[in-house]
Amino acid sequence: MSYRYAVILAAGKGTRMKSKLYKVLHPVMGKPMVQHVTDQLNSLHLNKLITIVGHGAESVQAQLGDASVYALQEEQLGTGHAVLQAEEFLKDKDGVTVVLSGDTPLITGETIQALLDHHEQQGASATVLTAKAPNPAGYGRVIRNDAGEVLRIVEHKDANAEELLVDEINTGTYCFDNKLLFHTLHNVSNDNAQGEYYLPDVLELLKKANKLVTAYQTADFDETMGVNDRVALSEAEQIMKRRINEQHMRNGVTITDPASTYISTDAVIGQDVTILPGTMILGNTVIGEDSIIGPNSEVKDVTIGDRTIVKQSVAHNSEIGNDVNIGPYAHIRPQAQLGDNVKIGNFVEVKKASIADGSKVSHLSYIGDAEVGKDVNIGCGTITVNYDGKNKHLTKIEDNAFIGCNTNLIAPVTVGKGALVAAGSTITDDVPSEALSIARARQENKTSYFKNK
């Protein structure tokens, strides 16, 4: 088995994006473009991955972390010059190197694997990834001989009438014999209008040296899209959204309106889940079977059990159990833990709180920094008053307690098992188990009040 390496070109400014954000960090379906490329490459278990960075190098390294090693291209002198920056990691190593751009978020690991396999099976010195373009205008044309070998790649502006009829285009992704790549790069000239060193010139030099240059044609032109501006970014978003949604639907998920449904590449969704219109499933969300998410809901980095409903609500960084009913218009904030058969009703906010099995917070309440036991009923308008202006404090409500409507629980405070807090109370001291706590002013009626004024 030969050694395999990859070089990601991610050093360009991306001026056409007209953005302060470094080009390859612009997100597609919530994940930076270069992260999409890196994830696909790392799925192939390559021996080494090198990312060429320039502008915004620190931001790219912060995003990718240990998934790659990095080489700095201080001056942007062309794609050939960029690849040459990886020489310190790859020089004189046996094996095969794939080179691709960090702005191609739609490329798949399956296509890269097929490119590598084709290259090795053909015994080629270089292989270019090609595609049939519906409209090849502006792309370099791949000219082959009768045996399918690549004769040359002709840029659009240099192509003659016959060559312009060719619809097989160069995608800008290549595979090389690693030693030959770096040996040949030193012979690439910058004698051109831009004064840059171009990677495709390596193919021409290899052909002149009678080395075999082949092409592998991918069936999906969309995969090869490079994102250079906001229009292309939007197109890539739509293509990836459609790809992800189709995959989930084929795996047994019902998506009633795919056009308005956004699902991250990392989400895991069980069979017979229904996703209703206007829903966003983001980050590393995991959803069990038979759940219903939406309409108009957003869940991010959340674990959701089976048969749970999240209706017109937002949930982030939380754990939600089985048979839970959330919404409409609830907000489950980070570090919330909801057990099985929990109900979180309309206009309820839960933050950094655990609510155990069978408990209900049905209306207009805030439960923050709290531990709520099993089968607790929390009435409408209840607030855990967790902040004293300097520190957050914990509220504990033990199993089977009943909290009446319009109650303030001034933390730190504990309501014991089976206790009942009367509606309208402001609780400042612990409530014993099985006790009734009333903490409100006694009602006094002034009869004939207006007559005596």
N, C-alpha and C positions, 0 to 999 in steps of 0.2 A: 504493500500500500504506500503510495507516494505521500509526501508532505504537502499540505495545502495551506495557503496564506491568503490574506485579503488586505487590500489597501483602499480606504475610503477617502475620496477627495472632498475635503470640507474646509478649504481655506479661503474661498472667494468671499468678497464683501456682499454680493447680492444687491447691488445698487438699485436694480429694477424693482425690488420689493418696496423701496422707499420706506424704510423702517429703521428704528433704533435697535430692533432685535436682530441678532445675527441670523443670516439667511437660513441655515440648516436647522435652526432651533424653532422656526415657525411650526406650529402644531398642525397635524392632520388627524382628525378624530381624537383630539386631546393629547396626542403624543408628538413630540418634535420629530421632524422628518428624519434627521440623522439617527434618532433612536429606533425608528422603524427599520432602517437599513441595518443597523447594528444587531437588532433582535433577530432579523432573518439570517444574517451571517452566523451569529452565534448558535443558531439552531443546527448548523452544519458541523459543529465541533471542529473548527479549523485549528491548525497548530498555532497560528498567531494572527491577530488583527491589528493593523496599524491605521490610525486616523491622522490624516494630514490636516493640521490646523493652522490658521493664520489669524485673521481678524476675529476677535471674540474667543480666542483659544481657551481662556480660563472658563468661560461659560460652557463651552462644549465639553471640556474635561469634567466639569462639575456635573453635567447631565449624564455622561456616559460612565464616569467612574472607572472601575477596574475592568469593565467589559472590553477595553481596548488599551493599547499603548499609543503614544502620541509622538508625532514628529512635526516640528515647526517649519513652515514655509514663510520666512520673514518677508520676502518679496514675491509677489505673484507674477511669475514669469512663464506661465503656461502649464498645461496639464502634465507634460513630460517632466518639467522641472519639479512639479509637485510630487510625482511618484518617486523621483530621484531622492527626495528627502527621507524615504523609507529605507534607503540603502544601508544605513547603520544597523538595521534590524535584520535585513534579508540578504545582504551581499554574500555571494558564494554558497548559498544554501540550495540544496537539491529540492525540487518540488515544483509546484504550480502556484501561481499567484493570480487571483482575480482582482481587477481594478474596477471600481464603480464610484459613482458620485453620491455624495451625501444628500443631494436634493432629489433623489428618486424614491420616494416613500412607498410606491406601489409595487416595487420589485419583491418577488417572493423567494423564499428559500428553495422551493421546488425548482424554480427556473434557474437559479444559480447552481444548484446541484446538477441539473441537466446540462448546463453549459460546461461545468467541470468534467462531467463524465464524457461528454462528446469530445472535448479537447484531449483527454487522456486516451480514449479509444482510438482516435485518429492519429495519435502520436504527433500532434501538431506542435509547432513552436509558438504559435499564437492563434487564438480563436476570438472572433468578434461576435457579440450578441447582436442579432438583427431582428427586424420585425417588418411585416407588411403594413405600410402606412396608408390609411384611407386617402390622405392628402400628403404626399411626400415632399411638397414644396418646402424648401429651406433646409432639408436634411441631406446629409451625405449619402450618396447612392452606393450600394455594394454591388460591384461588378464581378460576376463569377465566370469561370470557364465551363465547358460541357461536363466536366467531372465534378462540378460543384465547388471547386477550390476558388478562393478569393483571389482575383487578379489585382484588384485595386479598389480603393474607396475614393469616389469622386465627389468633391463638394458641389453643392447645387450651382453655385456661380460659375464653376469650371466645367460643368457637364455639357456635352453636346446634345443635339436633339434626340438621338437614339438613347443616350444614357438617362435623359430626363423622363423617359417612359418607364424606367425601372422603378418599382414601388417598394423594393426591399431596401431598408435604410439602416444606417449605423446608429445604434442606440447609445453609444458612448460607454458601454460596458465591455470589458475585455478579459481574456484569460491568456496568460503567458507562461512559458517555461521560465522559471524565476531567474536562473543564472543568465540566460540569454537576454532577458528583459533589462537587467541592470548593466550588462555589457553593452547592449545596443543603445541604451539611453545616453551614454557618454558620446555617442556618435551623432546624435540628433542635433541639427543646426537650428539656429534662430534667425536664419536669413529669410525673413518674411516681413510683411508690412507691419505686423504688430511687434516684431522683435521678440517673439516668444518661442518656447520649446514645446512642440505639440506631440502628445502621446501617439496619435495615429501615424506619425512619421516612423515609429518603430516598426509598424507593419510593412511599410514600403522598404525599409532597410533589410528586414528579414527576407522579403521576397527577392531582393537583389542578391542576397547571400544564398539563394536557392533553398530557403527554409520553408516548410509547409505552413501556410496560413489558411485556416478554415473559418467557417461561419456556422453558428447555430442559430436557427430562427425560432423565436418564441411565438406561440400561437396568439398571445394576448398583447396587442399593441399598447393597451393602457398601462401595462406594467412598466413600460419603459419611459413613461412620462417624466421629464425633468421639470421641476417647479422653479420658474425664474421670476414670476410676478404674482400679484394677488389674484389675478384672473385664473392662472394655472393652479394656484393654491386652492381656490374654490372648486375647480374641476376635480382635483385630486381628492378633496374631501368628499365630493359626491360619489366618485367611483369607489372609494374605500368604504363609505357608508353602505352603498349597495352591495358590495362584496361581503361585508360582515353580516348584514341582515339576511342575505340569501343563505349564507352558511348556517345561521341559526335556524332559519325556517326549514331547511333541509334536515336539520337535526331534531325537529319536532317542536319548535317554538312557533306560536302564532303571533304574527306581527300584523295588526290590522291595517296600519298605514305606514309602510316602510319609508315613504318620502318624509315623514315627520318624526321618525324614530332614529335616535343616535345611540349606538352601542360601541363601547371601546373595544379595541383589539384584544384586551386582556380579560374581558368579562366572561364568566362561565355561567351558562343558563341551562337549567334542567328541562326535561321534556314536559310538554303540556303547560308550560308557562304561557300566559297571554300578555303581550305588550300592547297597550292601548295608545292612541295617537298623542303626539306631543311629549313623548317620554325620552329622557336621556339617562342611559345606564353607563356610568363613567368609571374610569380607574379599574381597580382590581375587585370589582363587584362579583359576588357569587350568589346566585339565586337558585333555590331548590325547586322541586317539581310542583306543578299545579298552582303556582302563585299567579296573581294578577297585579301588574304594575301599570299605573296610569288610570285615567288619562292625565296628561300634563304633570308628570312627576319627574323628579330628578334624584337619582341615587348614585352615590360615588363612594367607592372603597367600603362597601357595605356587604355583610354576609346576611342573607335572608333565607329563612327556612322554607318548608313546604306549605302550600295552601295559605300563604299570607297575601294580604291585599294592601297595596300602598296607593292610595287614591288622591290625586291632586296634592301631593306633598313632597317635601324635600327631606332626604336622609343622607348624612355624610359620616364616614368613619365610625360606623356603629355595627352592633350585632343584633339581629332581629330574629326571633324564634319562629316556630311553626304556628300556623293558625292565628296569626296576629292580624289585627285590623287597624290600619293607620289612615287617618284623614276623614274627610277632606281638609286641606289647608293646615296640616300639621308640620312641625319642623323638628326633625330628629337630628340633633347636633352631635359633634364628635364625642366619643367615649360613652355613648349610651348603650345599654345592654337591656334588651327587652326579651323576657322569657316567652314561653308558649302561651297561647290563648290570651295574650294581652290586648287591650283595646286602648288606642290613643286617638281621641276624637278631634273634632274641628277646632282649629286655633289653639292647639296645645303645643307647647315647646318643651322638649326634653333635652337636657344637656348634662353630660358627665354623671349620669344617674343609671342605677340598675333597678329595673322593675320586674319582679318575679312573676311566675306563672299565674295566670288568671286574674291579674289586677287590672283595674280600669281607671283611666284618666280621660273622661269623655268630653269635657268641654272647657275651653277658655282658661287654661291653667299653665303655670310655669313650674316645672319640676327640674331643678338644677342642683348638682352636688348632693345627691340623695341616694339612699338605699331603701327601696320599697319592697316589702315582703310579698308573700302570696295572698291572693284573693282579697286585696285591699281595694276599697272603693274611694276614689278621690273626687270630691264634688266640684261642681262648676266654680271657676274663679279662685281656685286654691293656688297659693304661691309659697314656694320654699324660699324664704328670705335668706339667701346664702351669703350676702356680701355686706360687711360692716363698714365699708369705705377703705379698708386696708387689706383684709384677708377674706378668703372664702371659707365657709364652715359647712359641716355635714348635717343633713337632716336624716333621721332614721324613722321609718314607719314600718312596724312589725306586722306579721301575718294577721289577716282578718280584721284589721283596723278599718274604721269608717271615718272619713274626713268630710265634714259638712261643707256646704257651699260657702264661698267667700271667706275662706280661712287663710290666715297668715301664719306660717310656721317659722318662727324666728330662730335660725340656726346659731349655735349647735343645740339641737333638741331631739328627743326621742319620744315617739308615740308607741306605747306598748302593745302587745298582742291583744286583739279583740277590743281595743279601746274605741270610744266614740268621741269625736270632737264636734261640738255643736256648731251649727252654721253661724257665720259671722264672727268667729272667735279669732283672737290674736294670741297665739300660744308662745309663751316665752320660757316655760319650764317643762320638764319632762312630764309625760302623761303616763301613769301606771297602767299595766295590763288590766283589761276588763273595766276600766274606769270611764265615767262620763266627764268630759272636761268642757266647762263653759267659761269663756274668757271674753266677756262683753259687758258693757254697761247695762244695768237693769233698766228695762223700759219704764218710763213714767209718763202717764197721760195727763195733760192739763185740761180738764174739762171746762167747757165754756170759755176757752182761752180768748177767742176773738170777741166774744160778747163783752168781756171785762176790760178790753183795751180802751 
